[in-house]
């Protein structure tokens, strides 16, 4: 399989050569640039994106995005680790071919090279994130779980295990309607602009708070951190949703 694939590291210098890195968003869309700017800031913090290309295909088959644990954009404490933000294989035709393993191994090799304690990742039983089984069968172990999320680790050497932050304590700080979000996900950034007129039409006042640093992300009111829809200290949704579902939630909560 090694002869059929190649791994390409995306940097600030070659972003334009690999537009598909921005999660299915058309490069001509207004919100494409939001993730580009987010990435450029994160590269200075050690964030890396590796694309997996299959021979004869112009589009990548998958990618992995990871960062030093100190700069993880999740509600975790993972200093000394490399932390995987996202791992995704784009097409069903490329799944179950070992490409996820190749990308995981790429991160583990780098963790060993940098003498990191290990590699950590947050998985979920929700469809929008990688499933824990992929990592468990490659030597990761479950450290902690808060449904629907799991914190898993592959140790490279002895050290302090990472842990999840107490999101419940953070959640209680928010009164009324709140959306706490990050431009790490371009779909979330797009969603924020799309829902503002819906909320205005329904006469629902929502406070929008952008997470602008890893430090703030690690204190988010949900493990995933990137998106949080909250009403009076209750986490209603912790990941990207459609505008239709958002409108339905407003209707339901307004009763």
C-alpha positions in Angstrom: 0.0 0.0 0.0 2.9 2.4 0.6 3.6 2.6 -3.1 0.0 3.7 -3.7 -0.2 6.5 -1.2 1.7 9.6 -0.2 1.5 11.9 2.9 1.7 15.6 2.4 2.1 18.1 5.2 0.1 21.3 4.8 1.9 24.5 5.8 1.2 28.2 5.5 3.3 28.1 2.3 1.4 25.4 0.5 -2.2 25.9 1.7 -3.3 27.2 -1.7 -2.1 24.0 -3.3 -4.4 21.8 -1.1 -7.8 23.6 -0.9 -9.6 20.4 0.1 -8.0 20.6 3.6 -10.8 23.0 4.6 -13.5 20.3 5.3 -15.5 20.2 2.1 -15.9 24.0 1.9 -15.8 25.5 -1.6 -12.7 27.8 -1.8 -14.9 30.4 -3.3 -17.2 30.6 -0.3 -16.9 33.5 2.0 -16.2 31.3 5.1 -13.4 29.4 3.5 -11.0 32.2 4.4 -12.0 32.0 8.1 -10.4 28.6 8.6 -7.4 29.7 6.5 -6.8 32.5 9.0 -7.4 30.2 11.9 -4.8 27.7 10.6 -2.2 30.3 9.9 -2.3 31.4 13.6 -2.2 27.8 14.8 0.8 26.8 12.7 2.9 29.0 14.9 1.6 26.9 17.9 2.8 23.7 16.3 -0.4 22.6 14.6 0.0 20.2 11.7 -2.2 18.8 9.0 -1.2 15.7 7.1 -3.1 14.8 3.9 -3.2 11.3 2.5 -3.3 11.1 -1.3 -3.9 7.9 -3.3 -1.9 7.5 -6.5 -3.8 8.7 -9.6 -6.3 10.9 -7.6 -6.2 14.7 -7.3 -8.3 15.0 -4.1 -6.9 13.7 -0.8 -8.5 10.5 0.6 -8.2 11.7 4.2 -6.4 13.9 6.7 -5.3 14.2 10.3 -5.0 17.5 12.2 -3.0 17.5 15.4 -1.3 19.8 17.8 0.9 19.9 20.9 -1.4 19.1 23.8 -0.7 22.4 25.4 -2.5 24.0 22.5 -5.4 21.5 22.1 -8.7 23.1 21.1 -10.7 20.7 23.3 -11.7 20.7 27.0 -8.7 18.6 28.0 -5.4 18.8 29.9 -2.9 17.1 27.7 0.5 18.8 28.2 3.4 16.7 27.0 1.2 14.8 24.4 0.4 15.3 20.7 -3.3 15.8 20.5 -5.4 14.8 17.5 -8.1 17.3 16.7 -9.6 15.5 13.7 -9.0 12.4 11.6 -11.2 11.8 8.6 -11.4 9.6 5.6 -13.5 11.6 3.0 -15.1 8.9 0.8 -16.7 5.6 1.6 -14.6 4.0 -1.2 -11.5 4.8 0.8 -12.7 3.5 4.1 -11.7 0.1 5.6 -8.5 0.2 3.5 -6.1 1.0 6.4 -5.8 4.7 5.6 -6.8 5.7 9.1 -4.1 3.5 10.5 -1.5 5.2 8.2 -2.5 8.6 9.5 -2.5 7.5 13.2 0.9 5.9 12.7 2.2 9.2 11.3 1.2 11.0 14.5 2.6 8.3 16.8 6.0 8.4 14.9 6.2 12.1 15.4 5.3 11.8 19.1 8.2 9.4 19.5 10.6 11.6 17.5 9.7 14.6 19.7 9.9 12.4 22.8 6.4 13.2 23.8 4.6 11.3 26.5 2.2 9.9 23.9 -0.7 10.7 21.6 -4.2 11.7 22.9 -7.5 12.1 21.1 -11.2 12.7 22.0 -13.6 10.4 20.2 -17.4 10.3 20.2 -20.3 8.1 19.6 -21.8 10.9 17.6 -21.4 10.6 13.8 -19.4 13.8 13.3 -16.3 12.6 15.1 -14.0 9.5 14.8 -15.1 6.4 16.6 -13.1 5.1 19.6 -12.8 1.6 18.0 -10.4 2.8 15.4 -8.0 4.0 18.1 -8.5 1.1 20.5 -7.5 -1.5 17.9 -4.2 0.5 17.4 -3.0 0.4 21.0 -4.9 3.4 22.5 -6.5 3.0 25.9 -9.5 4.6 27.4 -8.5 7.2 30.1 -11.8 8.9 30.8 -15.4 9.1 29.3 -18.2 11.6 29.6 -21.0 10.6 27.3 -20.9 10.9 24.3 -17.1 11.5 24.4 -14.1 9.4 25.2 -10.5 10.4 26.0 -8.0 7.9 24.6 -4.2 7.7 24.8 -1.4 5.8 23.2 1.6 6.1 25.6 5.1 6.4 24.2 6.7 6.7 27.6 5.8 7.1 31.3 4.1 10.3 32.3 1.0 12.0 33.7 -2.1 10.9 31.9 -4.3 13.6 30.2 -7.7 14.3 31.6 -11.0 15.9 30.7 -11.8 19.3 32.1 -15.0 19.6 34.3 -17.3 21.1 31.6 -20.3 21.1 33.9 -18.7 23.7 36.1 -18.1 25.9 33.1 -21.6 25.3 31.8 -23.3 26.8 34.9 -21.7 30.2 34.1 -24.0 30.8 31.2 -27.5 32.3 31.6 -30.0 32.9 28.9 -29.3 31.8 25.3 -25.6 31.5 24.4 -23.6 30.1 21.5 -19.9 29.6 22.3 -18.0 28.7 19.1 -14.7 28.5 17.4 -13.6 29.1 13.8 -11.6 25.9 14.0 -14.5 24.3 12.1 -15.5 26.3 9.0 -19.0 24.9 9.1 -19.5 26.3 12.5 -18.2 29.7 11.4 -20.7 29.6 8.5 -23.5 28.5 10.8 -23.0 31.4 13.1 -23.9 33.9 10.3 -26.7 31.8 9.0 -28.6 31.6 12.4 -28.4 35.2 13.4 -31.4 36.2 11.1 -33.3 33.2 12.3 -32.9 34.2 16.0 -33.8 37.8 15.1 -37.0 36.7 13.3 -38.0 34.6 16.3 -37.1 37.5 18.7 -34.7 35.3 20.6 -31.7 37.2 22.0 -28.5 35.1 21.8 -25.1 36.0 23.1 -22.4 34.9 20.7 -18.9 34.3 22.1 -16.0 33.3 20.0 -13.3 31.0 21.4 -10.1 32.7 20.2 -7.4 30.7 22.0 -6.5 27.2 23.0 -6.6 28.3 26.6 -10.2 29.4 26.3 -11.1 26.2 24.3 -9.8 24.1 27.2 -12.3 25.9 29.5 -15.2 25.4 27.2 -18.6 24.2 28.4 -18.4 21.0 26.4 -15.6 18.5 25.6 -15.7 19.1 21.9 -15.5 22.8 22.6 -15.9 24.0 19.0 -19.6 24.6 19.2 -22.0 25.0 22.2 -25.6 25.9 22.2 -26.7 26.7 25.7 -29.8 27.9 27.4 -29.8 28.7 31.1 -26.9 26.5 32.0 -28.1 23.5 29.8 -26.1 22.3 26.9 -28.6 21.7 24.2 -26.2 20.9 21.4 -22.4 20.4 21.4 -21.7 20.1 17.6 -22.5 21.7 14.3 -26.2 21.4 13.3 -28.4 22.5 10.4 -30.3 25.7 10.5 -33.5 23.7 10.4 -32.6 21.9 13.5 -31.7 25.2 15.2 -35.1 26.6 14.3 -36.8 23.5 15.7 -34.8 23.9 19.0 -35.9 27.5 19.3 -39.5 26.5 18.8 -39.3 23.7 21.3 -37.5 25.7 24.0 -39.9 28.6 23.5 -42.9 26.6 24.6 
